Amino acid sequence: MNKQEIEKISMVVNAGPLEALNIKIDKTGNVYRQGCGGLPEMATSATAVLDKSIFDKLMESVPQGILDAPLNYEESDIKNHLEYIITFYGGGQTKPNDDSTWTKTTVVRFLLDNNTSFRDPQLSFADKLALDAAELTNAWYFDVMIDVRYGNKSTRLGAKTNISAPSSESDRKEDFDNYASQIRSGVRGWDLAALAKDTVYTMPDKTKAVLEVKIAPDMTYFTFDATTEPQHAELAGAPAEKKKWWK
């Protein structure tokens, strides 16, 4: 596949039977995301039409050489499996919204043990591309999670964001707590407070509020304005030691 033919990129990271991260981005700005790259698996996913520059920025780091000779590598001795699947689509589809009908696809795949010593430039590429995609969509996915947990909507969500989330309040809170913990322990040092900065939220009663995030060793507070009681995610503990980003 020629790099100029790529119209969509899918990035999936699996840890055992669980999906740690799933992001799909196409050249028109359509985005799908589930997860932050950590465990437990996130139950909340969302689709939206975002800025087309996200796709363009990802494409800047895609070398033609990988498309010419993509690896499909599997280790023979796997106890706890870790899988990267990067798929490039192009050449048009015979059926809209059906990824199996793209006329051209190129797949880079690694199935490894979680404690692998295997190294390869294409593995580094797959890891970096997945992280870059998460970073470029972090602000939007943060607002998705704020909407799921508190019902407060930011203008960054836009009219075309569709969210799939747990139905019960307790399950939504648990998913949000897992999200906050995974963001805090991410290898790139993602900052919840920075994701919230200068963003205005519309609360369920239609009043406007600015979100302030305060980080403590074992708790993260989300305060929406000076007149409301602080709402917070009570984390299970301090962020995990920063090792491999998918943990």
Beta strands, then each sheet from edge to edge (+ up, - down):
strand 1: 6-15
strand 2: 18-26
strand 3: 30-35
strand 4: 45-49
strand 5: 72-74
strand 6: 81-93
strand 7: 102-113
strand 8: 153-154
strand 9: 162-164
strand 10: 200-202
strand 11: 208-210
strand 12: 212-216
strand 13: 219-223
strand 14: 231-233
sheet 1: 5+ 7+ 6- 1+ 2- 3+ 4- 9+
sheet 2: 8+ 10- 11+
sheet 3: 12+ 13- 14+
end
